[in-house]
C-alpha cells in the first residue's frame, strides 16, 4: 500500500510541472533549453549509472548499449517516417507534426512508468530502498511533466491534447508502482529496459528539444538554462 501512496506524490509533481509549461508558452524556448538539459541529465546521471550498476545476470555492457541504440534509432525511424509520410504537405517545411509530439510524450510516459515500476520493485528489496527511490522519482517528475507538455506544444498540438498527454504521463508512475508490487521482473530484463528508454530519451533531448530551443531564440540565457537543467538532474540524482 505504501508504494501506491507514495506514487501519488509523483502524480502531483508531474501535473505541477506540466501546468507550469502550459502557463508559460510565451517563454517556451527558455523552458525548452532547461528541459533539454534535464532530459540529457536523466540519461547521464540517472539511467546510465543504474544500467552499469545492474549489469550481470546474463546482460553485458554491450547488450545494454545495444538496447540504448535500438531505443534511439527506433524513435528516429518513427519520427522521420512520419515526416516522410507528410512530405507533400505544406507544413512539412517547419518539421513539426502532432504525431511526433504524441510519440515523444508516449516515450516520456514510458519512462515515467519505469519510475513507478522502480518504486514498486524498490519496496520488494526493502522499505528504506523503496522510500529512497520514491523521493528521487518525485523530485524529478516535475521535469517529466514539463517535458511532456513542451514536446506536445512544439509539435503543433493544442493545449487540450497536451493536457491529455500530461495526464497519461502523470498516471504512468502510479500504474508502474502498482505493477511493481505485483510482478517480478528479472534483473537482466530490467537492465535492457533501462537501456532502451535511455536511447529514447537521449534522442528526444539531443535531437528534438535542444535544436528547437535554439531555432528562433538562441541566446546565452538558453545555453545557461540547458547547463542548469543538467546540473539540476545531477543534484537530484546525487543528493535526493
Secondary structure, 3 states (H helix, E strand, C coil): CHHHHHHHHHHHHHHHHHHHHHCCHHHHHHHHHHHHHHHHHHHHHHHHHHHHHCCECCECHHHHHHHHHHHHHHHHHHHHHHHHHCCCCHHHHHCCCHHHHHHHHHHHHHHHHHHHHHHHHHHHHCHHHHHHHHHHHHHHHHHHHHHHHHHHHHCCCCHHHHHHHHHHHHHHHHHHHHHHHHCCCCHHHHHHHHHHHHHHHHHHHHHHHHHHHHHCCCCHHHHHHHHHHHHHHHHHHHHC
